[in-house]
Amino acid sequence: SAPLAGLPLSVSPFPLSPQAAMTKLAQWLCGLALLGSAWAALALAPPGLQPPAPLRQALLPLPVYLLVAFGCYSLATVGYRLATFNDCEEAAAELQEHIRAARADLRRRGLRL
């Protein structure tokens, strides 16, 4: 008998597809490896396959430019998220009430604050 014979067709023995199981870090590393290998193939080409000089001059510093652009994007994203961060006044009031209750309980048990 086949090992999957009793399973309905909609049930997969593998709960996640390979794409769903890939973490964000793995996605970034795969993308960087793909871009890095494409850059290396173009910028560090063998002598017989040299790209034209203007293209080569633009390709060599490209990783530095991309790193600076990524840093600017990251800084802008963090700044935007901080500027649009939602205040949770109800949660802050609830937390303050829990702190007051904890202090009162500790005082009742004889601890000085």
CORNOR-V702857 format. One record per residue. N is the residue number from 0. PHI is phi in whole degrees, 0 to 359 (none if undefined). OMEGA is omega in degrees with one decimal (* if undefined). Layout:
n=N phi=PHI omega=OMEGA
n=N phi=PHI omega=OMEGA
This chain:
n=0 phi=none omega=179.9
n=1 phi=289 omega=-176.7
n=2 phi=294 omega=-178.9
n=3 phi=253 omega=-173.5
n=4 phi=295 omega=-176.7
n=5 phi=275 omega=-177.1
n=6 phi=277 omega=172.9
n=7 phi=294 omega=-176.6
n=8 phi=295 omega=-177.2
n=9 phi=280 omega=-178.9
n=10 phi=264 omega=179.1
n=11 phi=261 omega=176.0
n=12 phi=290 omega=177.4
n=13 phi=252 omega=-172.1
n=14 phi=294 omega=-178.1
n=15 phi=236 omega=173.4
n=16 phi=287 omega=179.1
n=17 phi=301 omega=178.9
n=18 phi=292 omega=-179.0
n=19 phi=287 omega=-178.4
n=20 phi=279 omega=-178.7
n=21 phi=286 omega=179.7
n=22 phi=284 omega=179.2
n=23 phi=297 omega=177.4
n=24 phi=298 omega=179.7
n=25 phi=296 omega=177.6
n=26 phi=296 omega=179.5
n=27 phi=295 omega=-179.4
n=28 phi=295 omega=176.9
n=29 phi=295 omega=177.9
n=30 phi=297 omega=178.3
n=31 phi=295 omega=177.9
n=32 phi=295 omega=178.7
n=33 phi=295 omega=179.0
n=34 phi=294 omega=179.6
n=35 phi=295 omega=178.9
n=36 phi=290 omega=176.7
n=37 phi=295 omega=178.1
n=38 phi=297 omega=-178.9
n=39 phi=297 omega=-179.8
n=40 phi=294 omega=-179.6
n=41 phi=277 omega=-173.7
n=42 phi=280 omega=-176.5
n=43 phi=250 omega=-176.2
n=44 phi=297 omega=174.9
n=45 phi=299 omega=-175.0
n=46 phi=306 omega=-179.1
n=47 phi=286 omega=-176.7
n=48 phi=244 omega=-178.2
n=49 phi=293 omega=173.8
n=50 phi=288 omega=178.4
n=51 phi=302 omega=-175.0
n=52 phi=303 omega=-179.9
n=53 phi=297 omega=178.7
n=54 phi=292 omega=179.0
n=55 phi=296 omega=178.5
n=56 phi=294 omega=177.5
n=57 phi=280 omega=-176.7
n=58 phi=284 omega=-173.8
n=59 phi=299 omega=179.2
n=60 phi=274 omega=-176.1
n=61 phi=304 omega=179.2
n=62 phi=300 omega=178.4
n=63 phi=293 omega=178.2
n=64 phi=299 omega=179.3
n=65 phi=294 omega=177.9
n=66 phi=295 omega=177.4
n=67 phi=295 omega=178.7
n=68 phi=296 omega=178.1
n=69 phi=296 omega=177.4
n=70 phi=297 omega=177.8
n=71 phi=297 omega=178.5
n=72 phi=298 omega=-179.6
n=73 phi=296 omega=178.9
n=74 phi=297 omega=178.3
n=75 phi=295 omega=179.7
n=76 phi=295 omega=178.5
n=77 phi=297 omega=178.3
n=78 phi=298 omega=179.0
n=79 phi=296 omega=-179.3
n=80 phi=296 omega=177.2
n=81 phi=292 omega=-178.7
n=82 phi=291 omega=-176.8
n=83 phi=254 omega=-179.2
n=84 phi=294 omega=-179.2
n=85 phi=279 omega=173.2
n=86 phi=278 omega=178.7
n=87 phi=249 omega=-175.4
n=88 phi=294 omega=178.7
n=89 phi=294 omega=179.8
n=90 phi=293 omega=177.9
n=91 phi=295 omega=178.4
n=92 phi=295 omega=178.5
n=93 phi=296 omega=178.6
n=94 phi=295 omega=177.2
n=95 phi=298 omega=177.9
n=96 phi=295 omega=176.8
n=97 phi=297 omega=178.9
n=98 phi=295 omega=178.0
n=99 phi=298 omega=179.6
n=100 phi=295 omega=179.1
n=101 phi=293 omega=177.6
n=102 phi=296 omega=179.0
n=103 phi=297 omega=178.8
n=104 phi=295 omega=178.8
n=105 phi=293 omega=175.3
n=106 phi=297 omega=178.8
n=107 phi=297 omega=179.5
n=108 phi=273 omega=173.4
n=109 phi=99 omega=180.0
n=110 phi=271 omega=178.4
n=111 phi=269 omega=177.8
n=112 phi=254 omega=*
